[in-house]
Amino acid sequence: MSYPYGLADIRLQLEGYDWLPVLRLFRHVRVATLPQLVAATGFSRDVVDRIIRHLLTIQDEHERRILLQGPNVNHLAGAAGRGATVYRLDWLGAALLHEEGLVKEIRPSGQEEAPALIHSLCILEMASAAERAGFSMAAEQVLSDDGCTIRPDGVLAVPDQPARLYEIEQAANAALAARIVERLVNWAKFFAQADAKAISPHVTILFNVAQRDLNSTLRVWQTALDQVAADHAPLKFNLYYAVLTEFLKNPDWQGLSHRVRLVPQPSAANSEGKADTTARVEDRLLKDMLAGDVDFRVKDFVAFAKIIYSLSYPAVNEYPSEYDVFDQVAFPVESLNALRSYLNLSQNDDLRKGLSRALPLIKSQAGMTVTLNLTTRIIWDVWLRHMGMGRNEHLLVTVRPPNSNDSNSEYRVTVSLSRQLAATLDPMASLYPSDPPTEPYEKALAWVLEAPFFYAYELGLSGEPLFPPRKRGKVRRK
């Protein structure tokens, strides 16, 4: 049920406070931090803080507020400290902005998790910088052309020129390849029929990444762009990039300086195997990973483990639907097919042969201690050594024996990651207000590492299933 907004009473409570310049900044992405509000309004920090504190106290009889206080985040990559407090627009604040003609719909902020807040705050940095330079930028505006729809993070209006599109992107690894391909394919379709006089074909990506993550992020984007250019030629748009913090120091809103073009190289794309663009990108990234440096191999191996695991075990909501439940209990065909394809890559010949030779040794062992030791050695000395990894304190792999006292009646593999290793694996870890979660990586790695022991036949590592069907001969008549 919706209730009317008694804004007259709310405005009486706001008397004596210059609140509108503060609230106006929330029209872009419905979140903001105190430093951003100070920069946008020109007020002193104390004045903005006083106004914010008053706005946080006001609510109506339905407990709708003007602003809500969120967590502390460091939204700019490389920033030190605990970050700034995020303030989120609530229903009354949205209603006030709507009444002032600053937003079209009464809608509060829906961002609660750190990644969404970080992305929105970076968009606000970009939009505010453009505004201070005398330009108008619409944040997250939906653009449609003959059925093709995109929603760029920023649409910059340039006098006497076509509008320019800007995107904010965070650090990327192989696990994000599917989303990047989807974004590029949508752009390819949109610009194939867009009016070049209205929308400039020059798209700028501003990467919110630390310098150490820039090369690996560009590698994923370049691989995806090459494949999209090969599968959806000819591309009618040009892709440029810059690092967000560097760009904002000296932005060029009308030209293309202070940025680098990502030139598509269709000849470098993967032309073999699956026809799906995303699958081809992931295959090429996988091959690059196996030929790359150890740090890239470790990061990308974990990223691919998450991809493989999620094919059959997608993340489940707090209140799962019946389809979510079916996904969790169904035989993991998709994950096994992906893992088998991974093992069959020519770069993995030694790994595949090593597993095929080692797995039969377990069947010949009856003792629990010997089985535990042998299984652990196969994981470390065959699986993980192939990825350039050795035994260490940051990645603990435990083989648990059957135990009649709990639900574990089989040998199972568990993985435990240190917070430091999880932070290096998650491309946005440095921006989180707390340590990044380790469980998604641990579950995916445990499943991939133990899969050869449970599904050797399905993965092509054994010539016959564990329980082969009985061969029925002719019945001999007496």
DRENDO-1510 file (C-alpha; in Angstrom, 1 decimal, always signed):
<recs>
REC; n; res; u; v; w
REC; 1; MET; +0.0; +0.0; +0.0 .
REC; 2; SER; +1.3; +3.5; -0.8 .
REC; 3; TYR; +0.7; +6.5; +1.4 .
REC; 4; PRO; +0.5; +10.1; +0.4 .
REC; 5; TYR; +3.5; +12.3; +1.2 .
REC; 6; GLY; +2.7; +15.1; +3.6 .
REC; 7; LEU; +5.6; +17.3; +2.4 .
REC; 8; ALA; +4.2; +20.5; +3.8 .
REC; 9; ASP; +4.8; +19.3; +7.3 .
REC; 10; ILE; +8.2; +18.0; +6.2 .
REC; 11; ARG; +9.2; +21.3; +4.8 .
REC; 12; LEU; +8.2; +23.0; +8.1 .
REC; 13; GLN; +10.8; +20.8; +9.8 .
REC; 14; LEU; +13.4; +21.8; +7.3 .
REC; 15; GLU; +13.1; +25.6; +7.9 .
REC; 16; GLY; +16.3; +27.2; +8.9 .
REC; 17; TYR; +18.4; +24.7; +6.9 .
REC; 18; ASP; +19.8; +25.3; +3.4 .
REC; 19; TRP; +18.9; +21.7; +2.5 .
REC; 20; LEU; +18.1; +21.8; -1.2 .
REC; 21; PRO; +21.7; +22.2; -2.5 .
REC; 22; VAL; +22.6; +19.2; -0.4 .
REC; 23; LEU; +19.7; +17.0; -1.4 .
REC; 24; ARG; +20.0; +18.1; -5.1 .
REC; 25; LEU; +23.2; +16.0; -5.5 .
REC; 26; PHE; +21.2; +12.8; -4.8 .
REC; 27; ARG; +19.3; +13.2; -8.1 .
REC; 28; HIS; +22.1; +11.5; -10.0 .
REC; 29; VAL; +22.5; +8.1; -8.4 .
REC; 30; ARG; +20.6; +8.5; -5.1 .
REC; 31; VAL; +23.7; +8.1; -2.9 .
REC; 32; ALA; +26.5; +10.4; -1.9 .
REC; 33; THR; +29.3; +10.9; +0.6 .
REC; 34; LEU; +30.1; +13.9; +2.8 .
REC; 35; PRO; +33.2; +14.9; +0.7 .
REC; 36; GLN; +31.2; +14.7; -2.5 .
REC; 37; LEU; +28.4; +16.9; -1.0 .
REC; 38; VAL; +31.0; +19.5; +0.2 .
REC; 39; ALA; +32.6; +19.6; -3.3 .
REC; 40; ALA; +29.2; +20.0; -5.0 .
REC; 41; THR; +27.6; +22.6; -2.7 .
REC; 42; GLY; +30.7; +24.7; -1.9 .
REC; 43; PHE; +29.5; +24.7; +1.7 .
REC; 44; SER; +32.0; +24.0; +4.5 .
REC; 45; ARG; +32.3; +20.5; +5.9 .
REC; 46; ASP; +30.7; +21.6; +9.2 .
REC; 47; VAL; +27.7; +23.1; +7.4 .
REC; 48; VAL; +27.0; +20.1; +5.3 .
REC; 49; ASP; +27.5; +17.8; +8.3 .
REC; 50; ARG; +24.9; +19.8; +10.2 .
REC; 51; ILE; +22.4; +19.6; +7.4 .
REC; 52; ILE; +22.9; +15.9; +6.9 .
REC; 53; ARG; +22.5; +15.2; +10.6 .
REC; 54; HIS; +19.2; +17.1; +10.6 .
REC; 55; LEU; +17.9; +15.3; +7.4 .
REC; 56; LEU; +18.7; +11.9; +9.0 .
REC; 57; THR; +16.3; +12.7; +11.9 .
REC; 58; ILE; +13.2; +13.6; +9.9 .
REC; 59; GLN; +10.6; +10.9; +9.2 .
REC; 60; ASP; +6.9; +10.7; +8.7 .
REC; 61; GLU; +4.3; +8.5; +10.5 .
REC; 62; HIS; +5.0; +5.6; +8.1 .
REC; 63; GLU; +8.7; +5.7; +9.1 .
REC; 64; ARG; +9.8; +7.0; +5.7 .
REC; 65; ARG; +12.8; +9.2; +5.9 .
REC; 66; ILE; +14.7; +11.8; +3.8 .
REC; 67; LEU; +18.1; +10.1; +4.1 .
REC; 68; LEU; +19.5; +6.9; +5.5 .
REC; 69; GLN; +23.0; +6.4; +6.7 .
REC; 70; GLY; +24.9; +3.5; +5.0 .
REC; 71; PRO; +28.3; +1.9; +5.5 .
REC; 72; ASN; +31.7; +3.4; +5.1 .
REC; 73; VAL; +33.4; +2.7; +1.8 .
REC; 74; ASN; +36.5; +3.7; -0.1 .
REC; 75; HIS; +35.0; +4.0; -3.6 .
REC; 76; LEU; +38.1; +5.2; -5.4 .
REC; 77; ALA; +40.7; +2.5; -6.0 .
REC; 78; GLY; +43.9; +3.1; -4.2 .
REC; 79; ALA; +42.4; +5.3; -1.5 .
REC; 80; ALA; +43.6; +4.7; +2.0 .
REC; 81; GLY; +41.7; +4.7; +5.3 .
REC; 82; ARG; +38.3; +3.5; +6.4 .
REC; 83; GLY; +36.5; +5.5; +3.7 .
REC; 84; ALA; +33.6; +7.9; +3.9 .
REC; 85; THR; +30.1; +7.3; +5.2 .
REC; 86; VAL; +27.6; +6.7; +2.4 .
REC; 87; TYR; +24.2; +8.5; +2.7 .
REC; 88; ARG; +21.3; +6.9; +0.8 .
REC; 89; LEU; +18.1; +8.7; -0.5 .
REC; 90; ASP; +14.9; +7.4; +1.1 .
REC; 91; TRP; +11.2; +7.9; +0.2 .
REC; 92; LEU; +10.7; +11.3; +1.6 .
REC; 93; GLY; +13.9; +12.6; +0.0 .
REC; 94; ALA; +12.9; +11.2; -3.4 .
REC; 95; ALA; +9.4; +12.8; -3.0 .
REC; 96; LEU; +11.0; +16.2; -2.2 .
REC; 97; LEU; +13.3; +16.0; -5.3 .
REC; 98; HIS; +10.3; +15.0; -7.4 .
REC; 99; GLU; +8.3; +18.0; -6.1 .
REC; 100; GLU; +11.3; +20.2; -7.0 .
REC; 101; GLY; +11.3; +18.8; -10.5 .
REC; 102; LEU; +14.7; +17.2; -10.1 .
REC; 103; VAL; +13.7; +13.5; -10.6 .
REC; 104; LYS; +11.0; +12.0; -12.7 .
REC; 105; GLU; +10.0; +9.2; -10.3 .
REC; 106; ILE; +9.7; +8.9; -6.6 .
REC; 107; ARG; +12.2; +6.1; -6.0 .
REC; 108; PRO; +14.7; +5.6; -3.0 .
REC; 109; SER; +18.2; +4.3; -3.3 .
REC; 110; GLY; +18.2; +0.5; -3.8 .
REC; 111; GLN; +22.0; +0.1; -3.3 .
REC; 112; GLU; +22.9; -1.6; -0.1 .
REC; 113; GLU; +25.9; -3.8; -0.9 .
REC; 114; ALA; +29.4; -2.5; -1.2 .
REC; 115; PRO; +29.9; -3.2; -5.0 .
REC; 116; ALA; +26.7; -1.4; -6.0 .
REC; 117; LEU; +27.5; +1.5; -3.7 .
REC; 118; ILE; +31.1; +1.8; -5.0 .
REC; 119; HIS; +29.9; +1.8; -8.6 .
REC; 120; SER; +27.2; +4.5; -8.0 .
REC; 121; LEU; +29.6; +6.7; -6.1 .
REC; 122; CYS; +32.1; +6.5; -9.0 .
REC; 123; ILE; +29.3; +7.5; -11.4 .
REC; 124; LEU; +28.6; +10.5; -9.1 .
REC; 125; GLU; +32.3; +11.5; -9.2 .
REC; 126; MET; +32.2; +11.5; -13.0 .
REC; 127; ALA; +28.8; +13.4; -13.2 .
REC; 128; SER; +29.8; +16.0; -10.6 .
REC; 129; ALA; +33.1; +16.7; -12.4 .
REC; 130; ALA; +31.3; +17.2; -15.7 .
REC; 131; GLU; +28.8; +19.5; -14.0 .
REC; 132; ARG; +31.6; +21.6; -12.4 .
REC; 133; ALA; +33.1; +22.0; -15.9 .
REC; 134; GLY; +29.9; +23.4; -17.2 .
REC; 135; PHE; +28.5; +20.2; -18.8 .
REC; 136; SER; +25.3; +18.3; -18.2 .
REC; 137; MET; +25.6; +14.5; -17.7 .
REC; 138; ALA; +22.6; +12.2; -17.3 .
REC; 139; ALA; +23.4; +9.3; -15.1 .
REC; 140; GLU; +22.2; +5.8; -16.0 .
REC; 141; GLN; +19.9; +7.1; -18.8 .
REC; 142; VAL; +18.1; +4.5; -20.9 .
REC; 143; LEU; +18.8; +4.8; -24.6 .
REC; 144; SER; +16.7; +2.9; -27.2 .
REC; 145; ASP; +17.0; +2.6; -30.9 .
REC; 146; ASP; +14.7; +0.3; -32.9 .
REC; 147; GLY; +14.4; -2.2; -30.1 .
REC; 148; CYS; +18.0; -2.1; -29.0 .
REC; 149; THR; +18.4; -0.7; -25.5 .
REC; 150; ILE; +21.5; +0.3; -23.5 .
REC; 151; ARG; +21.9; +2.1; -20.2 .
REC; 152; PRO; +25.3; +3.9; -20.1 .
REC; 153; ASP; +26.5; +5.1; -16.8 .
REC; 154; GLY; +26.8; +8.7; -18.2 .
REC; 155; VAL; +25.4; +10.5; -21.2 .
REC; 156; LEU; +27.3; +13.7; -21.7 .
REC; 157; ALA; +25.6; +16.6; -23.5 .
REC; 158; VAL; +28.1; +18.5; -25.6 .
REC; 159; PRO; +27.0; +21.7; -27.3 .
REC; 160; ASP; +26.8; +21.4; -31.1 .
REC; 161; GLN; +28.1; +17.8; -30.9 .
REC; 162; PRO; +26.6; +14.3; -30.6 .
REC; 163; ALA; +26.1; +13.1; -27.0 .
REC; 164; ARG; +29.0; +11.1; -25.6 .
REC; 165; LEU; +28.7; +7.9; -23.6 .
REC; 166; TYR; +30.8; +7.1; -20.5 .
REC; 167; GLU; +31.0; +3.9; -18.5 .
REC; 168; ILE; +32.5; +3.2; -15.1 .
REC; 169; GLU; +34.1; -0.2; -14.8 .
REC; 170; GLN; +35.9; -1.9; -11.9 .
REC; 171; ALA; +38.8; -4.3; -12.0 .
REC; 172; ALA; +37.9; -7.5; -14.0 .
REC; 173; ASN; +39.0; -11.1; -14.1 .
REC; 174; ALA; +37.9; -14.1; -16.2 .
REC; 175; ALA; +34.9; -14.6; -14.0 .
REC; 176; LEU; +33.4; -11.4; -15.4 .
REC; 177; ALA; +34.0; -12.2; -19.0 .
REC; 178; ALA; +30.4; -13.1; -19.6 .
REC; 179; ARG; +29.1; -9.8; -18.4 .
REC; 180; ILE; +31.7; -7.9; -20.4 .
REC; 181; VAL; +30.8; -9.8; -23.6 .
REC; 182; GLU; +27.1; -9.0; -23.0 .
REC; 183; ARG; +27.9; -5.3; -22.6 .
REC; 184; LEU; +30.0; -5.2; -25.8 .
REC; 185; VAL; +27.4; -7.2; -27.8 .
REC; 186; ASN; +24.7; -4.8; -26.7 .
REC; 187; TRP; +26.8; -1.8; -27.8 .
REC; 188; ALA; +27.5; -3.5; -31.1 .
REC; 189; LYS; +23.8; -4.0; -31.8 .
REC; 190; PHE; +22.9; -0.5; -30.6 .
REC; 191; PHE; +25.5; +1.4; -32.6 .
REC; 192; ALA; +24.7; -0.7; -35.7 .
REC; 193; GLN; +21.6; +1.3; -36.1 .
REC; 194; ALA; +22.1; +4.4; -33.9 .
REC; 195; ASP; +22.0; +7.9; -35.3 .
REC; 196; ALA; +25.6; +9.0; -35.3 .
REC; 197; LYS; +24.5; +12.7; -35.4 .
REC; 198; ALA; +22.7; +12.1; -32.0 .
REC; 199; ILE; +25.1; +9.7; -30.3 .
REC; 200; SER; +28.8; +9.7; -30.7 .
REC; 201; PRO; +30.3; +6.3; -31.6 .
REC; 202; HIS; +33.3; +7.1; -29.3 .
REC; 203; VAL; +32.6; +5.3; -26.0 .
REC; 204; THR; +34.9; +6.0; -23.0 .
REC; 205; ILE; +35.5; +3.6; -20.2 .
REC; 206; LEU; +36.8; +5.0; -16.9 .
REC; 207; PHE; +38.4; +2.2; -15.0 .
REC; 208; ASN; +38.3; +2.4; -11.2 .
REC; 209; VAL; +41.2; +0.1; -10.7 .
REC; 210; ALA; +44.5; +0.2; -8.8 .
REC; 211; GLN; +47.5; +0.3; -11.1 .
REC; 212; ARG; +48.5; -3.3; -10.3 .
REC; 213; ASP; +45.2; -4.5; -11.6 .
REC; 214; LEU; +45.0; -2.5; -14.8 .
REC; 215; ASN; +46.9; -4.9; -17.1 .
REC; 216; SER; +44.9; -7.9; -16.1 .
REC; 217; THR; +41.7; -6.0; -16.4 .
REC; 218; LEU; +42.6; -4.7; -19.9 .
REC; 219; ARG; +43.6; -8.3; -20.9 .
REC; 220; VAL; +40.0; -9.4; -20.2 .
REC; 221; TRP; +38.4; -6.5; -22.0 .
REC; 222; GLN; +40.8; -6.8; -25.0 .
REC; 223; THR; +40.0; -10.5; -25.3 .
REC; 224; ALA; +36.3; -9.9; -25.2 .
REC; 225; LEU; +36.5; -7.0; -27.7 .
REC; 226; ASP; +38.5; -9.1; -30.1 .
REC; 227; GLN; +35.9; -11.9; -30.0 .
REC; 228; VAL; +32.9; -9.6; -30.3 .
REC; 229; ALA; +34.6; -7.8; -33.2 .
REC; 230; ALA; +35.1; -11.2; -35.0 .
REC; 231; ASP; +31.6; -12.5; -34.3 .
REC; 232; HIS; +29.6; -9.2; -34.8 .
REC; 233; ALA; +31.6; -7.4; -37.5 .
REC; 234; PRO; +31.8; -4.6; -38.4 .
REC; 235; LEU; +31.7; -2.7; -35.1 .
REC; 236; LYS; +30.3; +0.7; -35.5 .
REC; 237; PHE; +31.7; +2.1; -32.2 .
REC; 238; ASN; +35.2; +2.9; -30.9 .
REC; 239; LEU; +36.3; +2.1; -27.3 .
REC; 240; TYR; +38.6; +4.3; -25.3 .
REC; 241; TYR; +39.7; +4.0; -21.7 .
REC; 242; ALA; +41.4; +5.9; -18.9 .
REC; 243; VAL; +41.9; +5.4; -15.2 .
REC; 244; LEU; +39.2; +7.2; -13.4 .
REC; 245; THR; +41.3; +9.0; -10.8 .
REC; 246; GLU; +43.8; +10.1; -13.5 .
REC; 247; PHE; +41.1; +11.3; -15.9 .
REC; 248; LEU; +39.4; +13.4; -13.2 .
REC; 249; LYS; +42.6; +15.3; -12.6 .
REC; 250; ASN; +42.5; +16.9; -16.0 .
REC; 251; PRO; +39.3; +15.8; -17.9 .
REC; 252; ASP; +38.8; +16.4; -21.5 .
REC; 253; TRP; +35.0; +16.3; -22.0 .
REC; 254; GLN; +34.9; +17.6; -25.6 .
REC; 255; GLY; +37.8; +15.8; -27.1 .
REC; 256; LEU; +39.5; +12.4; -26.8 .
REC; 257; SER; +42.7; +13.3; -25.2 .
REC; 258; HIS; +44.0; +11.7; -21.9 .
REC; 259; ARG; +42.6; +8.3; -22.9 .
REC; 260; VAL; +43.8; +5.3; -24.9 .
REC; 261; ARG; +41.9; +3.4; -27.6 .
REC; 262; LEU; +41.3; -0.3; -27.3 .
REC; 263; VAL; +41.7; -1.4; -30.9 .
REC; 264; PRO; +39.8; -4.7; -31.7 .
REC; 265; GLN; +41.9; -7.4; -33.3 .
REC; 266; PRO; +39.5; -9.9; -34.8 .
REC; 267; SER; +42.4; -12.0; -36.1 .
REC; 268; ALA; +43.4; -12.7; -32.5 .
REC; 269; ALA; +40.0; -14.1; -31.7 .
REC; 270; ASN; +39.2; -17.7; -31.0 .
REC; 271; SER; +37.7; -19.3; -34.1 .
REC; 272; GLU; +37.6; -22.8; -32.8 .
REC; 273; GLY; +35.2; -24.8; -30.7 .
REC; 274; LYS; +31.9; -23.4; -29.4 .
REC; 275; ALA; +30.0; -20.9; -31.5 .
REC; 276; ASP; +29.0; -18.9; -28.4 .
REC; 277; THR; +30.9; -15.7; -28.1 .
REC; 278; THR; +31.3; -15.9; -24.3 .
REC; 279; ALA; +32.5; -19.5; -24.4 .
REC; 280; ARG; +35.1; -18.5; -27.0 .
REC; 281; VAL; +36.3; -15.7; -24.8 .
REC; 282; GLU; +36.6; -17.9; -21.7 .
REC; 283; ASP; +38.4; -20.5; -23.7 .
REC; 284; ARG; +41.0; -18.0; -24.9 .
REC; 285; LEU; +41.4; -16.5; -21.4 .
REC; 286; LEU; +41.9; -20.0; -20.1 .
REC; 287; LYS; +44.7; -20.7; -22.7 .
REC; 288; ASP; +46.3; -17.4; -21.9 .
REC; 289; MET; +46.1; -18.2; -18.2 .
REC; 290; LEU; +48.0; -21.5; -18.6 .
REC; 291; ALA; +50.8; -19.8; -20.5 .
REC; 292; GLY; +51.0; -16.7; -18.2 .
REC; 293; ASP; +52.7; -15.7; -15.1 .
REC; 294; VAL; +52.1; -17.6; -11.9 .
REC; 295; ASP; +50.2; -14.8; -10.2 .
REC; 296; PHE; +47.8; -14.5; -13.2 .
REC; 297; ARG; +47.5; -18.3; -13.3 .
REC; 298; VAL; +46.4; -18.5; -9.7 .
REC; 299; LYS; +43.9; -15.7; -9.9 .
REC; 300; ASP; +42.4; -16.9; -13.2 .
REC; 301; PHE; +42.3; -20.6; -12.1 .
REC; 302; VAL; +40.2; -19.5; -9.1 .
REC; 303; ALA; +38.0; -17.4; -11.4 .
REC; 304; PHE; +37.5; -20.3; -13.8 .
REC; 305; ALA; +36.7; -22.6; -10.9 .
REC; 306; LYS; +33.9; -20.2; -9.9 .
REC; 307; ILE; +32.6; -20.1; -13.5 .
REC; 308; ILE; +32.6; -23.9; -13.7 .
REC; 309; TYR; +31.0; -24.4; -10.3 .
REC; 310; SER; +28.3; -21.8; -10.9 .
REC; 311; LEU; +27.1; -23.5; -14.1 .
REC; 312; SER; +25.4; -26.1; -12.0 .
REC; 313; TYR; +25.3; -24.4; -8.6 .
REC; 314; PRO; +24.2; -20.8; -9.1 .
REC; 315; ALA; +24.0; -18.5; -6.1 .
REC; 316; VAL; +20.7; -19.1; -4.2 .
REC; 317; ASN; +18.7; -16.3; -2.8 .
REC; 318; GLU; +17.6; -16.2; +0.9 .
REC; 319; TYR; +14.2; -17.4; -0.3 .
REC; 320; PRO; +15.0; -19.7; -3.2 .
REC; 321; SER; +12.4; -20.6; -5.8 .
REC; 322; GLU; +11.7; -24.2; -6.8 .
REC; 323; TYR; +14.0; -23.7; -9.8 .
REC; 324; ASP; +16.9; -22.7; -7.5 .
REC; 325; VAL; +16.3; -25.8; -5.4 .
REC; 326; PHE; +16.2; -28.0; -8.6 .
REC; 327; ASP; +19.5; -26.5; -9.7 .
REC; 328; GLN; +21.1; -27.4; -6.4 .
REC; 329; VAL; +20.0; -31.1; -6.4 .
REC; 330; ALA; +20.3; -31.9; -10.1 .
REC; 331; PHE; +23.2; -33.9; -11.4 .
REC; 332; PRO; +25.9; -31.3; -12.3 .
REC; 333; VAL; +26.0; -31.9; -16.0 .
REC; 334; GLU; +26.9; -28.4; -17.1 .
REC; 335; SER; +29.8; -28.1; -14.6 .
REC; 336; LEU; +31.1; -31.5; -15.5 .
REC; 337; ASN; +31.0; -30.7; -19.2 .
REC; 338; ALA; +32.9; -27.5; -18.6 .
REC; 339; LEU; +35.5; -29.2; -16.4 .
REC; 340; ARG; +36.0; -31.9; -19.0 .
REC; 341; SER; +36.5; -29.3; -21.7 .
REC; 342; TYR; +39.0; -27.6; -19.5 .
REC; 343; LEU; +40.9; -30.9; -18.9 .
REC; 344; ASN; +40.9; -31.7; -22.6 .
REC; 345; LEU; +42.8; -28.5; -23.6 .
REC; 346; SER; +46.2; -29.4; -25.1 .
REC; 347; GLN; +47.8; -27.2; -22.4 .
REC; 348; ASN; +46.4; -29.6; -19.8 .
REC; 349; ASP; +47.7; -32.8; -21.3 .
REC; 350; ASP; +50.1; -33.4; -18.4 .
REC; 351; LEU; +47.4; -32.6; -15.8 .
REC; 352; ARG; +44.9; -35.0; -17.5 .
REC; 353; LYS; +47.5; -37.8; -17.8 .
REC; 354; GLY; +48.6; -37.3; -14.2 .
REC; 355; LEU; +45.1; -37.6; -12.8 .
REC; 356; SER; +44.4; -40.6; -15.0 .
REC; 357; ARG; +47.5; -42.4; -13.7 .
REC; 358; ALA; +47.0; -41.4; -10.1 .
REC; 359; LEU; +43.3; -42.1; -9.5 .
REC; 360; PRO; +43.5; -45.9; -9.9 .
REC; 361; LEU; +46.0; -45.9; -7.1 .
REC; 362; ILE; +43.3; -44.9; -4.6 .
REC; 363; LYS; +41.1; -47.9; -5.5 .
REC; 364; SER; +44.0; -50.3; -4.6 .
REC; 365; GLN; +44.3; -48.8; -1.1 .
REC; 366; ALA; +42.1; -49.9; +1.7 .
REC; 367; GLY; +43.6; -48.1; +4.7 .
REC; 368; MET; +42.1; -44.7; +5.7 .
REC; 369; THR; +45.4; -43.1; +6.5 .
REC; 370; VAL; +47.0; -44.1; +3.2 .
REC; 371; THR; +43.9; -43.0; +1.2 .
REC; 372; LEU; +43.9; -39.6; +2.9 .
REC; 373; ASN; +47.6; -39.1; +2.3 .
REC; 374; LEU; +47.3; -40.2; -1.4 .
REC; 375; THR; +44.3; -38.1; -2.1 .
REC; 376; THR; +46.0; -35.0; -0.6 .
REC; 377; ARG; +49.1; -35.6; -2.6 .
REC; 378; ILE; +47.1; -35.9; -5.8 .
REC; 379; ILE; +45.5; -32.6; -5.2 .
REC; 380; TRP; +48.7; -30.8; -4.3 .
REC; 381; ASP; +51.3; -32.6; -6.5 .
REC; 382; VAL; +49.1; -33.1; -9.6 .
REC; 383; TRP; +46.2; -30.6; -9.6 .
REC; 384; LEU; +47.7; -27.5; -7.9 .
REC; 385; ARG; +51.3; -27.9; -9.0 .
REC; 386; HIS; +50.1; -27.8; -12.6 .
REC; 387; MET; +48.7; -24.3; -11.8 .
REC; 388; GLY; +52.0; -23.2; -10.4 .
REC; 389; MET; +50.9; -23.5; -6.7 .
REC; 390; GLY; +52.7; -25.1; -3.8 .
REC; 391; ARG; +51.8; -25.9; -0.2 .
REC; 392; ASN; +51.3; -22.7; +1.7 .
REC; 393; GLU; +49.6; -21.1; +4.7 .
REC; 394; HIS; +47.1; -19.1; +2.6 .
REC; 395; LEU; +45.4; -22.0; +0.9 .
REC; 396; LEU; +44.6; -25.0; +3.1 .
REC; 397; VAL; +43.2; -28.1; +1.5 .
REC; 398; THR; +41.8; -30.8; +3.8 .
REC; 399; VAL; +40.6; -34.2; +2.9 .
REC; 400; ARG; +38.0; -35.3; +5.4 .
REC; 401; PRO; +37.4; -39.0; +6.0 .
REC; 402; PRO; +34.0; -40.6; +6.4 .
REC; 403; ASN; +32.5; -39.9; +9.9 .
REC; 404; SER; +29.4; -41.7; +11.2 .
REC; 405; ASN; +28.9; -38.9; +13.7 .
REC; 406; ASP; +27.9; -36.3; +11.1 .
REC; 407; SER; +26.5; -36.1; +7.6 .
REC; 408; ASN; +29.8; -36.9; +6.0 .
REC; 409; SER; +29.8; -40.5; +4.8 .
REC; 410; GLU; +32.4; -40.1; +2.0 .
REC; 411; TYR; +35.9; -38.7; +1.6 .
REC; 412; ARG; +35.3; -35.0; +1.0 .
REC; 413; VAL; +37.6; -32.0; +0.2 .
REC; 414; THR; +37.3; -28.7; +2.0 .
REC; 415; VAL; +39.2; -25.6; +1.2 .
REC; 416; SER; +40.1; -22.7; +3.4 .
REC; 417; LEU; +41.5; -19.4; +2.1 .
REC; 418; SER; +43.2; -16.7; +4.1 .
REC; 419; ARG; +41.8; -13.2; +4.1 .
REC; 420; GLN; +45.0; -12.0; +2.4 .
REC; 421; LEU; +44.6; -14.5; -0.5 .
REC; 422; ALA; +40.9; -13.8; -0.9 .
REC; 423; ALA; +41.7; -10.1; -1.0 .
REC; 424; THR; +44.1; -10.7; -3.9 .
REC; 425; LEU; +41.6; -12.8; -5.8 .
REC; 426; ASP; +38.7; -10.4; -5.6 .
REC; 427; PRO; +39.3; -7.5; -8.0 .
REC; 428; MET; +37.3; -5.1; -5.8 .
REC; 429; ALA; +38.6; -6.3; -2.4 .
REC; 430; SER; +40.5; -3.1; -1.7 .
REC; 431; LEU; +37.2; -1.1; -1.9 .
REC; 432; TYR; +35.2; -3.2; +0.5 .
REC; 433; PRO; +34.5; -1.8; +4.0 .
REC; 434; SER; +35.4; -5.2; +5.5 .
REC; 435; ASP; +37.3; -8.3; +4.4 .
REC; 436; PRO; +35.9; -9.9; +1.2 .
REC; 437; PRO; +33.9; -13.1; +1.6 .
REC; 438; THR; +35.9; -16.3; +1.1 .
REC; 439; GLU; +33.1; -18.8; +1.0 .
REC; 440; PRO; +32.3; -18.5; -2.8 .
REC; 441; TYR; +35.9; -19.2; -3.7 .
REC; 442; GLU; +36.2; -22.0; -1.2 .
REC; 443; LYS; +33.1; -23.9; -2.4 .
REC; 444; ALA; +34.1; -23.6; -6.0 .
REC; 445; LEU; +37.6; -24.7; -5.5 .
REC; 446; ALA; +36.6; -27.6; -3.3 .
REC; 447; TRP; +34.1; -28.9; -5.9 .
REC; 448; VAL; +36.6; -28.6; -8.7 .
REC; 449; LEU; +39.4; -30.3; -6.8 .
REC; 450; GLU; +37.3; -33.2; -5.6 .
REC; 451; ALA; +35.4; -33.7; -8.9 .
REC; 452; PRO; +38.0; -36.1; -10.4 .
REC; 453; PHE; +37.5; -38.5; -7.5 .
REC; 454; PHE; +33.7; -38.6; -7.7 .
REC; 455; TYR; +33.3; -38.2; -11.5 .
REC; 456; ALA; +36.4; -39.7; -13.1 .
REC; 457; TYR; +34.3; -41.5; -15.7 .
REC; 458; GLU; +32.3; -38.4; -16.7 .
REC; 459; LEU; +35.5; -36.4; -16.9 .
REC; 460; GLY; +37.2; -38.9; -19.2 .
REC; 461; LEU; +39.7; -39.9; -16.6 .
REC; 462; SER; +38.5; -43.5; -16.2 .
REC; 463; GLY; +37.6; -46.0; -18.9 .
REC; 464; GLU; +34.5; -47.2; -17.1 .
REC; 465; PRO; +32.1; -45.9; -14.5 .
REC; 466; LEU; +32.5; -46.9; -10.9 .
REC; 467; PHE; +29.6; -49.4; -11.1 .
REC; 468; PRO; +29.6; -50.6; -14.7 .
REC; 469; PRO; +26.3; -52.2; -15.9 .
REC; 470; ARG; +26.2; -55.9; -15.7 .
REC; 471; LYS; +26.8; -57.7; -19.1 .
REC; 472; ARG; +24.0; -60.1; -19.7 .
REC; 473; GLY; +24.8; -63.2; -21.7 .
REC; 474; LYS; +22.6; -65.7; -23.2 .
REC; 475; VAL; +20.8; -68.0; -20.8 .
REC; 476; ARG; +22.1; -71.5; -21.2 .
REC; 477; ARG; +19.4; -74.1; -21.5 .
REC; 478; LYS; +19.8; -77.3; -19.6 .
</recs>
